[in-house]
Amino acid sequence: MKKLLFLIVVGGACYGIYRWLEDYSGGVLDKAAKEAGGGALTRGRELADRAAGKIAGANVEMVKQAVSRFKEVNGRNPSSLEETVDKGFLESVPQGVSYDPATGEVTAAQ
């Protein structure tokens, strides 16, 4: 679990830096990638996107497990993900996760 958390934090940091550079570079990254014919910048972008997808998938799985444990203990779905935090099943509600309390379904937010 610690390794997964570490990977999530590192991946999130990489993705955050990537997004910050993309937002504030004024198109420099895209221009450099085109001039270089793709290369390292394109591969870096692909890796960051792949890492973000894996983080989202890990978050969904973590929340699904918390909802399942909550349901086993309480006999019902939590009314919100915040309730799983309040009851100690999650440390915090991760970003990018959607939850339907009627069905207990957890999905990646679009």
C-alpha positions in Angstrom: 0.0 0.0 0.0 2.9 2.3 0.8 4.4 1.6 -2.6 1.1 2.4 -4.3 0.7 5.6 -2.4 4.3 6.6 -3.3 3.6 5.9 -7.0 0.4 7.9 -6.8 2.2 10.9 -5.2 5.2 10.7 -7.7 2.9 10.3 -10.7 0.6 13.1 -9.5 3.6 15.4 -9.0 4.9 14.6 -12.5 1.5 15.1 -14.0 1.1 18.4 -12.1 4.5 19.7 -13.4 3.5 18.6 -16.9 0.2 20.4 -16.7 1.8 23.5 -15.2 4.3 23.6 -18.0 1.7 23.0 -20.6 -0.6 25.8 -19.2 2.1 28.4 -18.8 4.5 27.7 -21.6 2.5 29.5 -24.2 2.7 26.6 -26.7 6.5 26.3 -26.4 6.3 22.6 -25.6 4.1 21.9 -28.6 6.4 24.0 -30.9 9.5 22.2 -29.5 7.9 18.8 -30.0 7.0 19.6 -33.6 10.5 20.9 -34.3 12.0 17.8 -32.8 9.7 15.5 -34.7 8.1 14.3 -31.5 11.0 12.8 -29.6 11.5 13.0 -25.9 8.8 15.7 -25.3 6.1 13.6 -27.0 7.2 10.5 -25.1 7.2 12.5 -21.9 3.7 13.7 -22.5 2.6 10.1 -23.3 4.2 8.9 -20.1 2.5 11.7 -18.0 -0.9 10.9 -19.6 -0.4 7.1 -18.9 0.6 7.9 -15.3 -2.5 10.0 -14.8 -4.6 7.2 -16.1 -3.0 4.7 -13.7 -3.4 7.1 -10.8 -7.1 7.5 -11.6 -7.5 3.7 -11.8 -5.7 3.2 -8.5 -8.0 5.9 -6.9 -11.1 4.2 -8.2 -9.9 0.8 -6.9 -9.1 2.3 -3.5 -12.5 3.9 -3.2 -14.3 0.8 -4.4 -12.6 -1.2 -1.6 -13.5 1.5 1.0 -17.1 1.5 -0.1 -17.2 -2.3 0.0 -15.7 -2.4 3.6 -18.2 0.3 4.6 -21.1 -1.7 3.2 -19.9 -4.9 5.0 -19.7 -3.1 8.4 -22.8 -0.9 8.1 -25.1 -3.0 5.8 -25.7 -0.1 3.4 -23.8 2.1 0.9 -22.3 5.3 2.3 -24.4 8.3 1.5 -21.3 10.1 0.2 -17.6 9.5 0.0 -17.1 12.0 2.8 -19.0 9.5 5.0 -16.3 6.9 4.3 -13.7 9.5 5.4 -15.7 10.4 8.6 -15.9 6.7 9.5 -12.2 6.0 8.8 -12.5 3.9 5.7 -10.6 6.5 3.6 -8.1 9.1 4.6 -9.5 11.6 2.1 -11.6 11.7 -1.0 -9.4 11.4 -4.0 -9.9 13.7 -7.0 -11.3 12.3 -10.2 -13.6 9.8 -8.6 -17.4 9.7 -9.1 -19.7 7.9 -6.7 -23.4 7.0 -6.9 -24.8 6.3 -3.4 -27.9 4.7 -4.8 -26.0 1.9 -6.5 -22.6 2.1 -4.7 -20.9 2.4 -8.1 -17.5 4.1 -8.2 -16.1 5.3 -11.5 -13.4 7.6 -12.8 -14.8 11.1 -13.2 -14.9 12.3 -16.8 
